[in-house]
C-alpha cells in the first residue's frame, strides 16, 4: 500500500532532509585519503544527534552504523569501520535522518583524491541518471517512467544497472511501497500521485549488473569486481512537479 503524505508531512520530511544535506556536506569536507569510514560514521552520527534528529540506519535490522559506506566494487550497505580511504577510491555514502518520526534517505558517491577517467564517468552518469529520473516525477506519470529514465541514461554509456536492489517509498518508515526499480519499460507500474514520497536511487556498475552479498550479511558487491556508483534523493510528487527533499546538490555544488 502506498502511503501518501499531506503537504505538512512533506514539509516534515524536508526538515529531516535539510539536516541530511548538511550531514552530507560534512562528509564531503572530511573525505580524504587516510580517513576511515568509521570516522565518517562517528562525525555524521554526532552531527545528526546535535540537530535533535536520529540516524535512521543505526540499529535498523541490527545494522551497526549511522551511515552506509561502500567503496569501489561495493555497491551499497557497507558497514562503516576500519576501512581506510585511499587516493583513487570512490565511496558511496548513504545516510538516513529521522526527525520527529519522519525519514529522509539519500546517498552520494564521492571521489577520494584523483580517480580514474572510468570512475569519473561512472559517477557523472549515475548522478545524471538520478536527475533524469527526478524529471519523471510528475503527477500522472508512472513508476516505470522513473525506472526507464535511469536505465536509458546508464546503458547509453555502456554501464550496468543493478537489478536486485531498488528504490522505495519513504515516510514514517524508511522502506515503504512502492518499489522503484532502476530498469524497465516506461508507462508501467503504479501511477504517480500527489503526496507520494519516493527514494530514487540508481546503483550503476562499470561492468556487469550482477551483485553478491558478502559474508557479513550486509555489504553488496559487484560479482565481476567492477566499480559501482550510487546516488539517491528523497523526492515528493507535487502538483508543481518533483520536490527534492534532500537537496545535497545545492550544498555540494555542480556534478563532480
Ligand atoms: Mg534508500
Boltz pocket constraint, residues with backbone or C-beta under 6 A from the ligand:
constraints:
  - pocket:
      binder: B
      contacts: [[A, 105], [A, 106], [A, 166], [A, 167], [A, 168], [A, 174], [A, 199], [A, 201], [A, 232]]
      max_distance: 6.0
